[in-house]
């Protein structure tokens, strides 16, 4: 950046010298020099020393990354930590006990991950007491459960600051940051950051970690996108995900490629800590590109550190041409996760209330239902405050 400013000033100054042949003004020369001195000095003062290294890159979020061979490899406690974050079920987008129903399936089917990985479960400001109690009951034997509590004072301010109260209950990015801080303290090699209702088959897990090992050791990648697809409601009613399922068995039940999940190496998390940087921006609320914004920044600025970029570049949020075949092709190299049903108990052949939209049918349908869910969340806040 500093070199760029100096070169720009030189060009402007030379241009002003040439211009003086036709416009003889001492003002031009003096003010160009003043301008260059001011901008150069300011840039030098504000530019972090670590940014001046030729081995670093900087994006607009302020993340500076250095290749992993500059760091000592620690002794890891486990191969990985798999994070799942459970927040408020937003009716009618989601079944009111969606999280606990899907969590039961995850705990039943994913026991194969227990040996090489630890699991981190995050309970994020769940306002429904019944659902929160059921999730806590299901997780009673788990070792790593992190609860992010509701700030009652923020909810009480709903009358004067309704947006702040709504964002407080749906602040997924704050939960992601808290979970990453917790996982980094576990000293695992890789952190897998998922949503709560995400499922990994044995095939998906084995392919994922085989590829992560290769990408880090052979290519120095410290981030990876994880391909994600959604179960399609109409084709999956009564269908139970099993850890033994293969892609070939799922292809008629899943959507095209969706917004990917993230795998983060310990090296990446250490660099964030050294810079006192939080990865996710809590000012970006749920439904307003809370994760998508970060993914775009990472691809734009740190592509050289990222594996499996096609999981993002070919997803439905980037291209209308995204297909199930894209998901299959990328998954066979990178591993994958399946987003479970929003309504695990609903029969798609029966009338839907209060909306006829199916959340799995399209991004537009999910956006519509997400908007409707705000009114239900407002009602929930009011009932909570008067209980």
Secondary structure, DSSP 4 states (H G I P E B T S, - for coil): -HHHHHHHHHHHHHHHHHHTTTS--HHHHHHHHHHHHHHHHHHHHHS-GGGGSTTEEE-TT--EEE-GGGS-----SEEEEEEEEE----TTTS-TTHHHHHHHHHHHH-GGGTTTEEEEEEEE----HHHHHHHHHHTTT-S-EEEE---HHHHHGGGT-HHHHHHHHT-HHHHHHHHHHHHHTTTEEEEEEEETTEE--HHHHHHHHHHHHHHHHHH---EEEEEEEEB-HHHHTT----TT--HHHHTTTB-S-EEEEEEEEHHHHHHHHHTT--SS-TTS-TTS-TTHHHHHHHHHHHGGGEE-THHHHTSTTT-TT--HHHHHHHHHHH-EEEEPPSSTT--TTS--SS-S--TTS-HHHHHHHHHHHHHHHHHHHHHHHT-
